[in-house]
Amino acid sequence: MIIDSGKLKENLKSDYKRNLFNQRKWEGLKQKLNLDYKEIKDMDTLNENTIDMFVEFLDKHNLYFYRNIAGRETGGVSIMDPEYNVFSDEELINMSLPYKGHWWG
């Protein structure tokens, strides 16, 4: 579902508290964004303040957050392991996605 920035902050903080959005996943997003946006370097340690700054950063640069639920199975137990990504306008167009906005799936 497409959500606004306020809901994105709320949802990311919820995933953070449940250790779904963690430092490892944050480093992956930073690595992608660091190529084009040097200010992302200032957001080192993942915490609730970093999440607020990150969503404001996305809005400032017209970037869209994407969360997709993925699962994996370990020892017969299913584990929720969301994938997180960020896309620009151009990337959304190239992927032929029918929406502009933060996607929370």
FENBEL-V642377 format. One record per backbone hydrogen bond with DSSP energy under -1.0 kcal/mol. CO is the residue of the C=O (numbers start at 1). NH is the residue of the N-H. E is the energy in kcal/mol with one decimal. If there is no record, write none. Layout:
CO | NH | E
CO | NH | E
//
This chain:
1 | 104 | -2.7
3 | 102 | -1.1
4 | 8 | -2.1
5 | 9 | -2.4
6 | 10 | -2.0
7 | 11 | -3.0
8 | 12 | -2.8
9 | 13 | -2.3
10 | 14 | -1.8
11 | 15 | -2.5
12 | 16 | -2.6
13 | 17 | -2.4
14 | 18 | -1.4
15 | 20 | -2.9
16 | 19 | -1.5
22 | 26 | -2.6
23 | 27 | -2.5
24 | 28 | -1.5
25 | 29 | -1.9
26 | 30 | -2.7
27 | 31 | -2.4
28 | 32 | -1.7
29 | 33 | -2.4
30 | 34 | -2.8
33 | 36 | -1.3
33 | 37 | -2.5
37 | 40 | -1.3
38 | 41 | -1.9
39 | 42 | -1.2
40 | 43 | -1.7
47 | 51 | -2.1
48 | 52 | -1.9
49 | 53 | -2.4
50 | 54 | -2.8
51 | 55 | -2.4
52 | 56 | -2.0
53 | 57 | -2.3
54 | 58 | -2.4
55 | 59 | -2.2
56 | 60 | -2.4
57 | 61 | -1.8
58 | 63 | -2.8
59 | 62 | -1.1
64 | 87 | -2.8
65 | 103 | -3.0
66 | 85 | -2.3
67 | 105 | -2.2
68 | 83 | -3.1
70 | 81 | -3.3
72 | 79 | -3.3
74 | 77 | -1.7
77 | 74 | -2.7
79 | 72 | -2.1
83 | 68 | -2.3
85 | 66 | -3.0
87 | 64 | -3.2
88 | 92 | -2.2
89 | 93 | -2.3
90 | 94 | -2.6
91 | 95 | -1.8
92 | 97 | -2.2
93 | 96 | -1.4
102 | 3 | -2.7
103 | 67 | -2.0
//
